[in-house]
Amino acid sequence: MRDPEGFLQIDKEVVFRFINSDSLSLSYLRKEFILNLVEDNLLVPFKFVDRATLESPKISFVSQPHEWCFEQLKDAGMHTLAISKRISIYKMELKDASAWNILFDGCAPIFCDHLSFQKTNSSYWWAMGQFVRNFTLPLAIRSEEHTSELQSQSTISY
């Protein structure tokens, strides 16, 4: 996706995120609460290569949100909300709630956008509209389909 704050370079084993010089207020990435997100496998691990470059391990297989099953989409949405709740204690928020900020490392969702954090500006979460478009509405649409599938699997026909 487009990110005005930086761009990626993907190598065989690692991903480099180059940060635009205008976006260098990344001191939050050195804070304990962010490091705890990494430690708890909620955020892709990273290290600073220099002042304007982050390095992360490459996730071996990347799937896209439109390829995910109902449970994956639900897990990705819940993962986004879990991060949002945890960082709110520190007066931080996710500035966007895109499904493309989530990758699956095996079966586990993990947040990958290190530049998506910002200080809370108001009591309103401006990314809520994007969350609804990326998670809530697709899940609502698929829920009837998902429920029908589960009911047909549990019905025994003779």
BAFI-3210 file (N, C-alpha, C; in Angstrom, 3 decimals, decimal comma, padded with zeros to 6 digits):
// residues 158
n [1|2|3|4|5|6|7|8|9|10|11|12|13|14|15|16|17|18|19|20|21|22|23|24|25|26|27|28|29|30|31|32|33|34|35|36|37|38|39|40|41|42|43|44|45|46|47|48|49|50|51|52|53|54|55|56|57|58|59|60|61|62|63|64|65|66|67|68|69|70|71|72|73|74|75|76|77|78|79|80|81|82|83|84|85|86|87|88|89|90|91|92|93|94|95|96|97|98|99|100|101|102|103|104|105|106|107|108|109|110|111|112|113|114|115|116|117|118|119|120|121|122|123|124|125|126|127|128|129|130|131|132|133|134|135|136|137|138|139|140|141|142|143|144|145|146|147|148|149|150|151|152|153|154|155|156|157|158]
n.u [000,841|000,275|002,510|003,182|005,165|007,351|009,198|009,469|012,051|012,480|014,366|016,056|016,015|015,341|013,463|013,678|012,797|012,645|012,710|011,161|012,778|011,213|009,643|010,838|010,256|010,403|010,746|009,018|009,233|011,271|010,332|009,274|006,679|006,230|008,293|007,403|005,152|006,416|007,785|005,614|004,705|002,970|003,686|005,751|009,137|011,898|014,782|016,834|018,690|019,945|019,412|017,247|016,321|014,754|015,047|013,589|012,675|011,865|008,634|007,742|005,626|003,269|-000,014|-002,988|-005,578|-008,059|-007,861|-008,148|-009,756|-012,891|-012,303|-009,613|-009,788|-011,365|-009,609|-007,490|-008,731|-009,379|-006,818|-005,801|-007,458|-006,647|-004,007|-004,493|-005,925|-003,978|-001,950|-003,284|-003,242|-000,867|-001,267|-001,265|-002,137|-003,393|-002,857|-003,997|-006,184|-005,842|-006,441|-004,305|-002,158|-001,728|-000,125|000,123|001,913|002,589|-000,126|-000,707|-001,732|000,084|001,164|002,424|003,107|005,221|005,215|002,719|001,858|000,852|000,723|-002,115|-004,631|-007,189|-010,311|-011,620|-011,294|-009,860|-009,239|-011,256|-013,281|-011,910|-011,298|-013,864|-014,563|-012,584|-012,709|-015,122|-017,484|-016,897|-016,793|-019,374|-020,891|-019,882|-020,582|-023,177|-022,952|-020,901|-022,141|-024,183|-022,644|-021,522|-023,838|-024,762|-022,710|-023,055|-025,445|-026,853|-027,506|-029,674]
n.v [-001,178|002,374|004,452|007,360|007,896|006,280|003,599|000,184|-002,287|-005,418|-008,149|-011,375|-012,591|-010,572|-007,550|-004,227|-001,108|002,002|005,217|008,281|011,419|013,420|012,093|011,294|011,109|008,819|007,916|006,555|003,896|002,888|002,602|000,867|-000,313|-000,788|-002,562|-004,624|-005,405|-006,610|-008,659|-010,151|-011,249|-009,731|-007,703|-007,392|-008,279|-005,951|-003,956|-001,077|-000,012|002,254|005,743|006,235|003,810|000,696|-002,766|-005,890|-009,330|-011,393|-012,449|-015,650|-016,482|-014,528|-013,680|-012,205|-009,998|-010,443|-013,103|-014,490|-016,749|-016,745|-016,991|-016,178|-013,491|-012,515|-013,050|-011,353|-008,830|-008,805|-008,889|-006,419|-004,747|-005,552|-004,634|-001,907|-001,380|-001,997|-000,073|002,264|002,871|004,153|006,576|006,441|005,632|003,680|004,933|004,141|001,484|-000,737|-003,813|-004,763|-004,283|-006,436|-009,534|-013,081|-015,225|-018,260|-019,634|-017,536|-014,194|-011,169|-007,885|-005,592|-002,978|-000,716|002,017|002,899|003,945|006,533|009,507|009,921|011,999|012,838|011,961|010,465|007,751|007,983|006,112|004,302|004,198|003,051|000,600|-000,495|-000,702|-002,489|-004,727|-005,093|-004,791|-006,650|-009,013|-009,087|-009,450|-011,913|-013,484|-014,595|-016,370|-017,962|-018,989|-020,471|-022,422|-023,768|-024,777|-026,502|-028,355|-029,561|-030,832|-033,905|-036,009|-038,586]
n.w [000,000|-000,191|001,491|002,890|004,693|004,381|002,723|001,543|001,220|000,082|000,845|000,540|003,151|004,929|005,660|004,805|006,076|004,935|006,120|005,547|005,812|006,934|008,690|011,059|013,768|015,580|018,151|019,789|019,027|020,488|022,983|025,950|025,894|023,187|022,608|024,214|022,769|020,604|021,945|022,856|020,538|018,966|017,291|014,453|014,835|015,048|014,261|014,643|011,941|011,171|011,789|010,097|009,129|009,416|010,223|009,639|010,186|007,387|006,640|005,776|004,031|002,529|002,751|001,370|002,570|001,185|000,611|002,924|005,195|007,005|009,786|009,905|009,094|011,172|013,347|012,618|012,785|015,538|016,542|015,709|017,246|019,810|019,926|019,642|021,996|023,953|023,470|023,942|026,635|026,921|025,811|023,044|019,643|016,870|013,719|011,425|010,413|008,752|007,098|005,738|007,310|008,811|008,961|008,488|010,411|009,980|011,495|013,095|013,630|012,981|013,552|011,204|010,501|011,394|011,384|011,957|014,332|016,559|018,638|020,712|019,574|020,086|021,718|019,947|017,763|014,849|012,933|013,001|011,022|008,870|010,039|010,292|007,558|006,661|008,336|010,038|008,341|006,132|007,693|008,747|006,427|005,587|007,743|007,761|005,653|006,679|008,995|007,798|006,488|008,711|009,901|007,890|007,911|010,352|010,095|009,693|007,086|006,036]
ca.u [000,000|001,014|002,868|003,953|006,224|008,518|009,013|010,094|012,893|012,390|015,471|015,773|015,756|014,928|012,734|014,160|011,845|013,343|011,796|011,380|013,384|010,168|008,908|011,815|009,879|010,123|011,236|008,082|009,658|012,254|009,633|009,068|005,404|006,387|009,135|006,538|004,342|007,291|008,022|004,371|004,385|001,893|004,314|006,928|010,386|012,632|015,910|017,273|019,957|020,437|018,350|016,116|016,104|014,434|015,213|012,721|012,743|010,863|007,630|007,993|004,514|002,365|-001,327|-003,704|-006,858|-009,152|-007,646|-008,329|-011,043|-013,626|-011,586|-008,406|-010,201|-011,769|-008,385|-006,743|-009,452|-009,196|-005,406|-005,719|-008,090|-005,815|-002,886|-005,054|-006,246|-002,741|-001,185|-004,080|-002,806|000,310|-001,705|-000,917|-003,198|-003,071|-003,391|-004,828|-006,601|-005,925|-006,211|-002,995|-001,139|-001,629|000,359|000,020|003,148|001,914|-001,553|-000,827|-001,650|001,126|001,075|003,694|003,359|005,892|004,977|001,289|001,578|000,953|000,144|-003,562|-004,944|-008,521|-010,962|-012,189|-010,315|-010,115|-009,069|-012,427|-013,943|-011,137|-011,488|-015,195|-014,515|-011,658|-012,994|-016,498|-018,435|-016,660|-017,174|-020,839|-021,363|-019,495|-021,064|-024,328|-022,394|-020,143|-023,119|-024,838|-021,683|-021,424|-025,095|-024,834|-021,746|-023,550|-026,667|-026,614|-028,590|-029,743]
ca.v [000,000|003,639|004,947|008,584|008,005|005,458|002,553|-001,088|-003,054|-006,795|-009,012|-012,796|-012,940|-009,424|-006,439|-002,930|-000,011|003,280|006,227|009,627|012,290|014,204|011,218|010,687|011,139|007,420|007,563|005,606|002,525|002,479|002,536|-000,484|-000,889|-001,298|-003,753|-005,669|-005,913|-007,532|-009,811|-010,919|-011,680|-008,927|-006,812|-007,982|-007,797|-004,985|-003,268|000,099|-000,134|003,613|006,658|006,259|002,487|-000,429|-004,086|-006,910|-010,607|-011,563|-013,494|-016,532|-016,510|-013,407|-013,773|-010,933|-010,082|-011,018|-014,546|-015,078|-017,318|-015,974|-017,012|-015,354|-012,090|-012,217|-013,007|-010,144|-007,705|-008,864|-008,561|-004,962|-004,147|-005,848|-003,683|-000,574|-001,284|-001,990|001,164|003,407|003,151|005,024|007,754|006,193|005,005|003,308|005,995|003,477|000,148|-001,489|-005,258|-005,015|-004,135|-007,735|-010,698|-014,312|-015,989|-019,531|-019,377|-016,427|-012,844|-010,297|-006,528|-005,359|-001,578|-000,031|003,464|003,134|004,406|007,974|009,971|010,130|013,410|013,142|010,769|009,756|006,970|008,314|004,912|003,438|004,022|002,080|-000,688|-000,976|-001,098|-003,603|-005,895|-005,271|-005,037|-007,952|-010,098|-009,126|-010,045|-013,326|-014,229|-015,412|-017,460|-018,807|-019,677|-021,469|-023,513|-024,525|-025,501|-027,610|-029,373|-030,267|-031,529|-035,257|-036,448|-040,050]
ca.w [000,000|-000,176|002,817|002,686|005,693|004,064|001,729|001,879|000,303|000,548|000,438|000,754|004,546|005,751|005,065|005,254|005,968|004,864|006,638|005,028|006,817|007,597|009,605|011,951|015,178|015,866|019,484|020,383|018,722|021,500|024,269|026,481|025,493|021,818|022,728|024,762|021,654|019,866|022,821|022,934|019,167|018,390|016,319|013,806|015,428|014,239|014,882|013,898|011,223|011,383|012,231|009,169|008,543|010,291|009,626|010,226|009,481|006,343|006,864|004,624|003,089|002,792|002,117|001,305|003,291|000,398|000,541|004,242|005,566|008,009|011,066|009,785|009,081|012,549|014,157|012,247|013,385|016,991|016,775|015,561|018,428|020,985|019,906|019,886|023,425|024,740|023,328|024,415|028,002|026,804|025,040|021,643|018,859|015,495|012,857|010,423|010,846|007,513|007,168|005,135|008,354|009,471|008,226|009,260|010,549|010,219|011,760|014,047|013,071|013,527|013,005|010,505|010,133|012,503|011,290|012,114|015,688|016,781|019,897|020,657|019,357|020,615|022,252|018,797|016,999|013,453|012,099|013,169|009,730|008,104|010,697|009,901|006,144|006,443|009,168|010,512|007,246|005,494|008,605|008,818|005,177|005,556|008,909|007,387|004,844|007,598|009,838|006,951|006,304|009,957|010,088|006,931|008,320|011,531|009,734|009,166|006,203|005,909]
c.u [000,891|001,304|003,732|005,135|007,456|008,214|009,811|011,043|012,927|013,540|015,107|015,329|015,183|014,144|013,308|013,056|012,639|012,340|012,166|011,882|012,350|009,465|009,793|011,481|009,461|010,593|010,304|008,508|010,710|011,612|009,334|007,756|005,444|007,225|008,353|005,609|005,143|007,478|006,799|003,871|003,163|002,397|005,560|008,192|011,118|013,856|016,250|018,609|020,697|019,233|017,093|015,821|015,824|014,663|014,331|012,941|011,614|009,911|007,624|006,873|003,553|001,077|-002,003|-005,063|-007,999|-009,015|-007,971|-009,711|-011,663|-012,835|-010,325|-008,751|-010,622|-010,539|-007,570|-007,401|-009,273|-007,764|-005,202|-006,310|-007,258|-004,634|-003,387|-005,353|-004,973|-001,998|-001,955|-003,702|-001,655|000,020|-001,246|-002,123|-002,635|-003,675|-004,155|-005,115|-006,822|-005,677|-004,838|-001,847|-000,930|-001,094|000,080|001,358|002,705|000,439|-001,781|-000,761|-000,539|001,055|002,426|004,018|003,915|005,648|003,521|000,891|001,708|000,379|-001,342|-003,844|-006,293|-009,106|-011,594|-011,075|-010,630|-009,981|-010,273|-013,152|-013,224|-011,277|-012,831|-015,182|-013,661|-012,027|-014,487|-017,472|-018,154|-017,044|-018,690|-021,423|-021,082|-020,102|-022,269|-023,877|-021,672|-021,091|-023,824|-023,929|-021,608|-022,684|-025,186|-023,838|-022,251|-024,831|-026,299|-027,796|-028,523|-030,278]
c.v [001,248|004,043|006,183|008,709|007,179|004,452|001,329|-001,554|-004,466|-007,600|-010,461|-013,107|-011,803|-008,409|-005,161|-001,909|001,275|004,376|007,589|010,533|013,131|013,404|010,611|010,784|009,735|006,985|006,563|004,157|002,004|002,315|001,084|-001,105|-001,421|-002,569|-004,917|-006,242|-006,914|-008,814|-010,729|-011,376|-010,982|-008,040|-007,496|-007,414|-006,848|-004,526|-002,076|-000,216|001,190|004,470|006,581|004,902|001,461|-001,722|-005,069|-008,223|-010,701|-012,696|-014,350|-016,550|-015,401|-013,626|-012,406|-011,074|-010,696|-012,535|-015,249|-015,676|-016,441|-015,861|-016,161|-013,875|-011,649|-012,101|-011,742|-008,898|-007,654|-008,498|-007,035|-004,268|-004,381|-004,882|-002,287|-000,374|-001,188|-000,668|002,382|003,806|004,159|006,267|007,680|005,547|004,541|004,383|005,437|002,068|-000,727|-002,976|-005,610|-004,778|-005,434|-008,764|-011,918|-015,013|-017,379|-019,222|-018,157|-015,073|-012,053|-008,961|-006,162|-003,897|-000,789|001,479|003,842|003,654|005,928|008,313|010,203|011,623|013,815|011,862|009,934|009,019|007,148|007,115|003,972|003,189|002,988|000,683|-001,298|-001,465|-002,344|-004,874|-006,092|-005,593|-006,353|-009,133|-010,218|-009,791|-011,541|-014,135|-015,096|-016,610|-018,470|-019,624|-020,759|-022,668|-024,392|-025,340|-026,684|-028,712|-030,180|-031,029|-032,867|-035,639|-037,961|-040,442]
c.w [000,000|001,261|002,631|003,649|005,360|002,979|002,148|000,790|000,877|-000,043|000,744|002,176|005,385|004,931|005,666|005,052|006,047|005,190|006,078|006,147|007,561|008,690|010,674|013,441|015,625|017,242|020,165|020,125|019,707|022,884|024,654|025,993|024,053|021,845|023,333|023,699|020,836|020,672|022,902|021,564|018,583|017,260|015,759|014,463|014,478|015,006|014,010|013,245|011,340|011,752|011,360|008,525|009,631|009,517|010,382|009,503|008,459|006,742|005,602|003,594|003,464|002,011|002,206|002,001|002,475|000,230|001,862|004,421|006,658|009,310|011,020|009,811|010,488|013,452|013,876|012,842|014,891|017,375|016,708|016,782|019,690|021,065|020,245|021,372|024,269|024,653|023,828|025,835|027,999|025,967|023,586|020,973|017,526|014,606|011,676|010,910|009,622|007,754|006,597|006,112|009,130|008,490|009,085|009,219|010,964|010,371|012,640|013,352|013,752|012,800|012,396|010,217|011,315|012,506|011,525|013,492|015,759|018,148|019,689|020,567|019,924|021,188|021,142|018,056|015,515|012,520|012,176|011,854|008,874|008,719|010,285|008,453|005,910|007,197|009,449|009,384|006,513|006,392|008,725|007,577|005,156|006,696|008,575|006,563|005,739|008,480|009,049|006,723|007,537|010,199|009,136|007,277|009,503|011,251|009,120|008,294|006,043|004,571]
res [m|r|d|p|e|g|f|l|q|i|d|k|e|v|v|f|r|f|i|n|s|d|s|l|s|l|s|y|l|r|k|e|f|i|l|n|l|v|e|d|n|l|l|v|p|f|k|f|v|d|r|a|t|l|e|s|p|k|i|s|f|v|s|q|p|h|e|w|c|f|e|q|l|k|d|a|g|m|h|t|l|a|i|s|k|r|i|s|i|y|k|m|e|l|k|d|a|s|a|w|n|i|l|f|d|g|c|a|p|i|f|c|d|h|l|s|f|q|k|t|n|s|s|y|w|w|a|m|g|q|f|v|r|n|f|t|l|p|l|a|i|r|s|e|e|h|t|s|e|l|q|s|q|s|t|i|s|y]
***
